[in-house]
Amino acid sequence: MRFATFTAGGEQFYGAVAEGGMIALSPKFPQWATMRNVIEDDGFGQLEAAASGQTVTHADGAYTYDIPIPNPEKIICVGVNFPDRNAEYKDGKEAPPNMSLFPRFARSFVGHGVPLTRPKASDQLDYEGEIAVVIGKGGRHIPQDGALDHIAALTLCNEGTLRDWVRHAKFNVTQGKNFDGSGAMGPWFVPFTDHAQITDVGLCSRVNGETRQDDRTGRMIFPVARQIAYISTFTTLVPGDIIVSGTPTGAGARFDPPIYLKPGDEVEVEAEGIGILKNGVVDEQ
C-alpha cells in the first residue's frame, strides 16, 4: 500500500492511495498530525488496516499532492554518487573516499503534479532524478551492516538545481539547491520492507518523454547503507528525516550546449517499485 500527503478544500490530509483517488486517514488518527508523526510511531500498519475495505474519500482531480512529509527535521542530499557523475567533472580524480553532502529545505520542494518554479534570478533550472530514503528508526553512529533497517519508506525526488547559483560561493552549493519550489518530491511513500527495494533498482528521468538519465542504485559510489552510517556519525538521525541519495549522469547541464528546463516542459522521475514523479515547469510570478 502507498501513502501520501495531499490538500483538498484548503485542508491538508494524509492517507492511502487507491484506485481513483485517496482514502483520507488523518481524521481517524488525531494523535498523528502529519506523516512525520506516523513514522515516529511506526504507524504504517495501522494506516493500512484502517484503509482496508474503505472507499475513496477524495476522487482524482479533487486534491493536490503535497510533499510526503511536510515538516521533516532535515533533508540531506548526497552529491556526485554515480561513477559517470564523477567523470563529468573532468578533473582526472577518482571518487573521493567520503561523500559530498548538502542540505535542502522543505520549502524548496513541491508535490507530484505541481509545476516546478523557474525563479526570476536564473534561467538555469536543471533536473536531477533521485530516490529519497525516509528514516524510520533514528540514531547516532549507526553501523553500516544494519543501516537499512533504519529505513521506513522510499519516495522519489527531482532535486531541481539552479546551476549558476551553485557557483555563487567557494565552498558550497546550498544557494543553488534551495530556491522555493525548484524541486519536487513524491508522489507517495512506499513502505520499506525488503532490502532489495533499494540495493539495485533502476532509476531514470525523462524530459518531454525523452530519457535523459538511466542507471541503477547498485552502481552508487556510496550505497544507501553507507550514507546512513556516515551521516549518523555527525548528526542524530530522527524519524522522518530524508536522505536524497544521488542522481545519475545526464542532467541538462552536461549537454553541449546545456539544455535547461523552461516553462511548458514536463519532467518525470521513475524508479522500479516506487512509481513516477511528474512535474511541469512555470516561471516565477
Summary of the structure (lengths in Angstrom):
residues: 285
radius of gyration: 18.2
end to end distance: 37.3
largest distance: 57.7
contacts: 990
relative contact order: 0.20
helix: 22%
strand: 34%
